Amino acid sequence: MRTREKIFLAHAGEIANKLLTALESDGLVAHFVDSYAVEFDRQGLKDHPHRYRELLSTLGREALLAMVAHAHAELPRYLTRRRPPLLRGAEVQVADAFSDELLASLARASRWSTEDAEEFRHDLDLYAQLSARTQKVKRRRSPADPAEGPFVDRCALLLDPSMLDKARSAAGKFLVEIEQATEKIFHSVLRRRTR
């Protein structure tokens, strides 16, 4: 592996830390839940501190899954200049190594056990499979349609199953927000490589 590719792989840890910071320190998930509770008069979501913390933790994991899935989708743009950005040969190996290092860095930073890391990887694979199906269907819809996919469905069920349509709509907007945050992180860390 060339030195340039090794440097590129070293950025996986930085990206992992920035993704976690966006969710935890920047409070993306807490802001989402709090905004939802205010907008739809669902203050009951925050009445029980233990349940509220558990909701934030669970939604944070779902948001991290969506961010990492989106990071995998963004990666080819930074590995090749071809349009569309289809990876070939050694680029596929670098992308796989980058993904592995990103997940390992997340596991270290989050202090996951081996089982936790494997469960996250399994859920990420599930997200990828379900998102691929959604992308095929999405091509037939207008661009103004709301975001869909496994994150939107799972997030809505966790957030507010009694108001599923409103929760799905809010989760779709949140998905767009976390995808934009992921793109911003990728651009800030990897733009140096593309110059």
Secondary structure, DSSP 8 states (H G I E B T S, - for coil): --HHHHHHHHHHHHHHHHHHHHHTTS-HHHHHHHHHHHHTT-GGGGTSHHHHHHHHHHHHHHHHHHHHHHHHHHHHHHH---SS----THHHHHHHHHHHHHHHHHHHHHT--HHHHHHHHHHHHHHHHHHHHHHHHHTTS-TTS---SHHHHHHHHHH-GGGHHHHHHHHHHHHHHHHHHHHHHHHHHHHHHH-
